[in-house]
Amino acid sequence: MNRYPHFPAAVALALATAVAAAGEPQDTYAADLGRVYGGYQRMLAMKEACDTAVPAARAANDKAFATWQAQHGRLIQDLQRRVKAMVLAASTDKDDYVRNIGRYEGAILLERKEYRDTLLGLGTEELRDQCQRVPEVLKGPAADLAQVYAAELATIRKRK
């Protein structure tokens, strides 16, 4: 899968803002969480782009993606829990949390849409080739979040 470093940077920026607002020390936790969560969001964007651009590959990609998500389910749930916990820590009360979670999730969705649109902007043949390889890619080491982001996850897991 293509790596677009600006995408997880935006996620990390949103999370770093949450850390700063919570008065926590700014370490690599927010940045690392943003990178790993951004990696997951890129996978979602790739699937969305392929669903749009290459409908013929959709059934195979749906099956492969469902398997991939099941394999990464615990990690994805942990990442989502951690993102919400950071936003909660940055919020002053329940109403502030609702506003903040909407703002951060909105920013993440916007970044995912921009990445998806970037993929859709690739040449038709290039995107078709990538989309047809999705099942194979999802089985490989490049799609193994725990392997790709091992260093970041080590930092993240130091914090409960």
N, C-alpha and C positions, 0 to 999 in steps of 0.2 A: 504494500500500500504506500502511496505517496506520503511523505512527511511534510507538512506545512507548519513550520515552527511558530508562525504568528497565531495560529488557532489556539493551541494550549496556552500561549502567552496571555491571550485575552481572558481565558478561564482563570489562570493564575492571578492576573491582575484583579479580577473580581473577588477572588478568595483572599488575596493579600489585603484588599480594602476592608474586607470583613474582619480580618485579623487585627488590622490597625484600629478599626472602630471599636473592637472589643478590648483594646488596650493590651493585647498580647504582644510579646516580643516578636519582631518579624524575623523568622528564621527561614529555612528552606521548606518547612512543612507546607505552607500554602502554595509555593511555587511547584513543589513536587506533586502535591495533590492535584493542582491544575494541569500539570503535564499528563499525569495518568488518566485523569478524568477526561481531558482533552483527547487522549488516545481513544478512549471509548466513544466519545462523541464523533470522532472522525470515522470510526467503523460504522456508526449509525448513518452518517452523512453519505458514506460510500454506498451503503445499501439503498438509501433513498434515491441517490443519483442513478444507480443501476436500475432500480424499479421504474424510474421515469424514462430513462434513455433506452433501455434494452428489455422491454417487457417479456421477450421470449426467454430470458434467463431468470425471470422472477421465481418460478417454482423451485428450481435448483438452488438459487440463492436464498430463498426463504428457508428451505430445509437446512442448508449449511449454516445459515445465520442463527437459526433456532438452536442447533446443536452447539454452536460457538457460544451463544449466550448462556445456555445451560451449563457449559463447562466453566464459564467465568461468572456465573450467577452470584456466588458468595462475594467475590471481589467487587463486582458491580454494586451490590447492595451495600457493602462496606463503604465504598467511595461515595455513594449517594447519602449514606448516613453521615459521613464525615463532612460533606459539603453543607448539609442542613445544620449540623452542629456548629460549624463555623459561622453560618449566618445567624443562628440563634444567639451565639456568644456576642455577635456584633450588634444585636438588637436590644433596645431598651425595655420593650414590653411586647405583648402578643401582637398588638396592632403594627408595631414597628417591624416585627418579624414577618408578618404577612406582606408588608410592603417590600421589605428587603428580599425575601425569598422570591417574590415576583420579579423584582428587578434583576437579581442574579440569574435566575432561571431564564428570564427573557434575554439577557446578554448571552448566555450560553447557547440558547436556541438560535439567536441571530448569528452567532459565529458558526454554528453548525450549518445554517442555511447558506452563509457565504461560502463555506468550504464546499458544500454540495453544488452550489452554482459554479464554483471554480472547476469542479469535476465535469459538470455539464458543459462547460466551455471548452473542454478538450476536444480535439478532433473526434468526429463520430467513430472512426475506425479504432482510434486509440482507446476511447472509453468502452467501446464494445468489447475489445480484446480484454481490457481490465475486468469488465463485468463478467465475462465468461470464465475468467480465472478465479472469481471470488470463492467458489467452494474449495478449490485447491489451496488458495492463499489462507483461508480461514483455518485450515488444518495444519498450516506450517508455523514455524517459529516466529515469523514476522507478525503474526496475529496473536501470539501468546503474550497477553498483557503482563503476566507475572515475570516472563523472561525479558521482554523488551524493556520493562520499567523496573527491573530488579533493584537498582540503586535507589530509585525514588520510593519504591514500596518499603525498603528498609528504613528510610527516614520517616515515612508516614506511620509505620507500625510501631515506632518508638513511642508514639503518643496514643493513648487509649482513646 
